[in-house]
Amino acid sequence: MFIPKTDRIKTLSNKYSKVIQELEYIFSEDTFIYIDFANVIHWQDKLGWHICVKRLKQFLDSFDTIKDVKIYYGTLENSAMSKDMMQSLKDNKYDVTTKPVKIIKKSIDVSSIDLSSTQLIKSFVKKPLWSKLKVETIEKINLELRDLNQRGIMHLEDEKCNFDVEIGMDMLSDKNNTKINNFILWSGDSDFAFTIQSLLNANKKVMIFTIARRVGPELTETKVKVFDIRKIKNFICWKKEIC
């Protein structure tokens, strides 16, 4: 049953009644939700959104069949923003799983390679792309990198914090919970194909919440149903981004 947690949600639900009806059907049984928040941030960057974790939780809590909202997000050491986000997730009573974000340094030192070489480009660009680049383009990229080197920039930092293993293990563990038959995954990553297929084989209901056409091919093969989160933008985004 849908019981709006705030007056704002109640007003919006009247305006978007068809979406609420669709979600009531999706959440018709006791439900666990698993949110890979790094993926969610990537989606909102693509869409130009800012998802409010407080509004998202209030919206999900308006469905009385949702029994747990598990969220997975990395903690960046010495980052006030990361600390504030983690506190906000806890304050809004998400079931939080976290671990430190790894900072990986990638060399961009081209001082010892030929300008026409793809040696360094290969470490950043996949073969289907770099193999199609013209020599002139490769030389231009290497010249740009050489300019960065001359300014003292010899490496780039990349953040890495993947929760595919943790999410998959939690979902498979929860498969044994006889009271929960409905599993909602906020991620379109193909790495979850095995987990989803295992749940489907166990006669569990599974649905992917993502952006339409942002589902990996392996997930598509499982024939798992997909819900486009753009339908609930007005419920979960900052006030100034409401249509």
PyMOL commands that set and color helices and strands:
alter all, ss='L'
color gray80, all
select helices_A, chain A and resi 7-15+17-26+37-47+53-61+80-91+121-123+127-130+135-150+164-174+190-201+217-221+229-236+239-241
alter helices_A, ss='H'
color red, helices_A
select strands_A, chain A and resi 31-36+66-72+95-97+102-107+155-160+182-186+205-210+225-228
alter strands_A, ss='S'
color yellow, strands_A
deselect
rebuild
show_as cartoon
